[in-house]
Amino acid sequence: MVNLFSGLKGTSEPEGFQWLNEPKEWTFTEEGLVVQAEARTDFFKDPAGSAVQDSGHFFYRLLEGDFTLQTRVEVGMLSDFDAAVMMIMVDDDNWAKLCYEFTYKRPMIVSVVTSGYSDDCNSLTVPDTGVYLRITRFADCFAFHYSLDGKWWEMIRYFRMEASEPVKVGLVAQSPTGDGCRVVFKELLYSQRPVTDIRSGK
């Protein structure tokens, strides 16, 4: 896998990347991509139709065909739903995200799949020292995984989302209920090879 963030410093953007809702403060350091998520930032379409949020800081590139993308994340968790996120977006109404999120005062793995409206799935509690997140795509199928060591992967979500055009894929920093939080993406590893044996743990 290739680290798309290798050698970057300051506010140099990797080729092909761009921001949706660019934050005021972000930079590449020896830690990786460091983002200061701003207050009340999120992507969510409430199933009850009572709220729509599309203000999360999304750093993405367009990818076509099969791929695997993974990162290691850390979050200075302060308020409910502060999170580091991996996200795929077909369009405004069809997208999905895998989150390392502060939920009920605990760091958790959370996933959201949106097709018109969002669902919301809290999976499990994890350490507050950071985790690895991974997205893989083969054809119109996507799988979300997380890992504690970057070697053994647990499947969190497997779903279908049809896309005839290249999809937006990347990283999100969010702070939906709070005044902001510091999010670190240590690396961004990319491969054109998908993980098709999605339940093996490899």
ROFI-851850 format. One record per residue (C-alpha): x, y, z; residue number from 1; residue in three letters. Coordinates in steps of 0.1 Angstrom, whole numbers, padded with zeros to 4 digits. Layout:
BEGIN
xx; yy; zz; nr; rest
X; Y; Z; NUM; ala
...
This chain:
BEGIN
xx; yy; zz; nr; rest
0000; 0000; 0000; 1; met
0011; 0036; -0007; 2; val
0010; 0063; 0019; 3; asn
-0006; 0092; 0001; 4; leu
0005; 0116; 0030; 5; phe
0042; 0107; 0029; 6; ser
0065; 0137; 0030; 7; gly
0038; 0163; 0032; 8; leu
0043; 0194; 0053; 9; lys
0022; 0225; 0061; 10; gly
-0009; 0230; 0040; 11; thr
0004; 0212; 0009; 12; ser
-0025; 0191; -0005; 13; glu
-0017; 0157; -0021; 14; pro
-0024; 0156; -0058; 15; glu
-0061; 0151; -0065; 16; gly
-0073; 0160; -0030; 17; phe
-0096; 0189; -0020; 18; gln
-0117; 0200; 0009; 19; trp
-0155; 0201; 0012; 20; leu
-0160; 0226; 0041; 21; asn
-0124; 0234; 0046; 22; glu
-0116; 0241; 0083; 23; pro
-0098; 0273; 0094; 24; lys
-0070; 0252; 0110; 25; glu
-0053; 0222; 0094; 26; trp
-0018; 0212; 0086; 27; thr
0005; 0183; 0078; 28; phe
0031; 0177; 0106; 29; thr
0053; 0147; 0117; 30; glu
0021; 0134; 0133; 31; glu
0002; 0133; 0100; 32; gly
-0028; 0154; 0090; 33; leu
-0039; 0175; 0119; 34; val
-0073; 0191; 0117; 35; val
-0091; 0213; 0142; 36; gln
-0127; 0204; 0138; 37; ala
-0149; 0235; 0142; 38; glu
-0181; 0237; 0163; 39; ala
-0213; 0221; 0152; 40; arg
-0198; 0202; 0122; 41; thr
-0212; 0169; 0110; 42; asp
-0227; 0149; 0082; 43; phe
-0260; 0134; 0092; 44; phe
-0296; 0132; 0078; 45; lys
-0318; 0123; 0107; 46; asp
-0342; 0094; 0100; 47; pro
-0370; 0115; 0116; 48; ala
-0364; 0142; 0091; 49; gly
-0358; 0167; 0119; 50; ser
-0322; 0177; 0111; 51; ala
-0298; 0176; 0082; 52; val
-0261; 0183; 0087; 53; gln
-0236; 0186; 0059; 54; asp
-0209; 0208; 0075; 55; ser
-0182; 0182; 0084; 56; gly
-0147; 0189; 0072; 57; his
-0142; 0164; 0043; 58; phe
-0108; 0160; 0028; 59; phe
-0113; 0137; -0002; 60; tyr
-0102; 0126; -0037; 61; arg
-0122; 0109; -0065; 62; leu
-0116; 0072; -0068; 63; leu
-0129; 0049; -0096; 64; glu
-0132; 0012; -0094; 65; gly
-0120; -0011; -0066; 66; asp
-0098; 0001; -0038; 67; phe
-0087; -0002; -0002; 68; thr
-0080; 0029; 0020; 69; leu
-0069; 0029; 0056; 70; gln
-0056; 0053; 0083; 71; thr
-0048; 0055; 0120; 72; arg
-0067; 0081; 0139; 73; val
-0066; 0099; 0172; 74; glu
-0091; 0124; 0186; 75; val
-0090; 0149; 0215; 76; gly
-0125; 0139; 0225; 77; met
-0144; 0166; 0245; 78; leu
-0181; 0165; 0235; 79; ser
-0205; 0139; 0224; 80; asp
-0199; 0127; 0188; 81; phe
-0165; 0144; 0184; 82; asp
-0149; 0120; 0158; 83; ala
-0123; 0111; 0132; 84; ala
-0141; 0096; 0102; 85; val
-0135; 0078; 0069; 86; met
-0162; 0085; 0044; 87; met
-0174; 0076; 0009; 88; ile
-0198; 0099; -0009; 89; met
-0216; 0092; -0042; 90; val
-0238; 0123; -0039; 91; asp
-0255; 0145; -0013; 92; asp
-0281; 0118; -0006; 93; asp
-0259; 0087; -0008; 94; asn
-0229; 0084; 0014; 95; trp
-0215; 0064; 0043; 96; ala
-0190; 0070; 0071; 97; lys
-0170; 0049; 0096; 98; leu
-0163; 0068; 0128; 99; cys
-0140; 0067; 0158; 100; tyr
-0164; 0087; 0179; 101; glu
-0170; 0100; 0215; 102; phe
-0204; 0086; 0224; 103; thr
-0219; 0088; 0259; 104; tyr
-0185; 0097; 0272; 105; lys
-0168; 0066; 0257; 106; arg
-0148; 0062; 0225; 107; pro
-0167; 0039; 0201; 108; met
-0167; 0026; 0166; 109; ile
-0198; 0040; 0149; 110; val
-0210; 0037; 0113; 111; ser
-0236; 0056; 0093; 112; val
-0251; 0046; 0059; 113; val
-0272; 0072; 0042; 114; thr
-0296; 0066; 0013; 115; ser
-0319; 0096; 0014; 116; gly
-0318; 0094; 0052; 117; tyr
-0291; 0082; 0076; 118; ser
-0291; 0052; 0099; 119; asp
-0268; 0052; 0130; 120; asp
-0251; 0021; 0143; 121; cys
-0230; 0021; 0175; 122; asn
-0208; -0010; 0174; 123; ser
-0184; -0013; 0203; 124; leu
-0163; 0006; 0228; 125; thr
-0126; 0009; 0220; 126; val
-0095; 0024; 0237; 127; pro
-0091; 0062; 0239; 128; asp
-0055; 0060; 0224; 129; thr
-0066; 0057; 0188; 130; gly
-0075; 0030; 0163; 131; val
-0071; 0020; 0127; 132; tyr
-0100; 0025; 0102; 133; leu
-0103; 0009; 0067; 134; arg
-0127; 0012; 0038; 135; ile
-0126; -0013; 0009; 136; thr
-0147; -0014; -0023; 137; arg
-0153; -0041; -0048; 138; phe
-0178; -0034; -0076; 139; ala
-0208; -0017; -0059; 140; asp
-0200; -0033; -0025; 141; cys
-0183; -0016; 0004; 142; phe
-0170; -0029; 0037; 143; ala
-0159; -0010; 0068; 144; phe
-0133; -0024; 0092; 145; his
-0114; -0013; 0123; 146; tyr
-0083; -0026; 0140; 147; ser
-0064; -0020; 0172; 148; leu
-0030; -0030; 0158; 149; asp
-0033; -0025; 0120; 150; gly
-0030; -0063; 0115; 151; lys
-0062; -0080; 0127; 152; trp
-0093; -0063; 0113; 153; trp
-0129; -0066; 0125; 154; glu
-0157; -0060; 0101; 155; met
-0181; -0033; 0112; 156; ile
-0203; -0029; 0081; 157; arg
-0209; -0045; 0047; 158; tyr
-0233; -0027; 0023; 159; phe
-0241; -0019; -0013; 160; arg
-0241; 0016; -0028; 161; met
-0243; 0018; -0066; 162; glu
-0221; 0044; -0083; 163; ala
-0216; 0048; -0120; 164; ser
-0192; 0076; -0116; 165; glu
-0160; 0079; -0094; 166; pro
-0169; 0084; -0057; 167; val
-0155; 0109; -0032; 168; lys
-0134; 0090; -0007; 169; val
-0115; 0105; 0022; 170; gly
-0114; 0117; 0058; 171; leu
-0137; 0138; 0080; 172; val
-0132; 0157; 0112; 173; ala
-0164; 0166; 0131; 174; gln
-0177; 0181; 0163; 175; ser
-0215; 0179; 0161; 176; pro
-0225; 0191; 0196; 177; thr
-0193; 0207; 0209; 178; gly
-0171; 0236; 0203; 179; asp
-0145; 0217; 0183; 180; gly
-0118; 0190; 0187; 181; cys
-0084; 0181; 0175; 182; arg
-0082; 0152; 0151; 183; val
-0051; 0134; 0138; 184; val
-0049; 0111; 0108; 185; phe
-0015; 0095; 0111; 186; lys
-0013; 0082; 0075; 187; glu
-0035; 0074; 0045; 188; leu
-0026; 0041; 0029; 189; leu
-0041; 0033; -0006; 190; tyr
-0042; 0002; -0028; 191; ser
-0062; -0006; -0059; 192; gln
-0066; -0041; -0045; 193; arg
-0099; -0046; -0026; 194; pro
-0103; -0068; 0004; 195; val
-0129; -0093; -0008; 196; thr
-0126; -0118; 0021; 197; asp
-0142; -0092; 0044; 198; ile
-0148; -0115; 0074; 199; arg
-0114; -0131; 0076; 200; ser
-0098; -0106; 0099; 201; gly
-0068; -0101; 0075; 202; lys
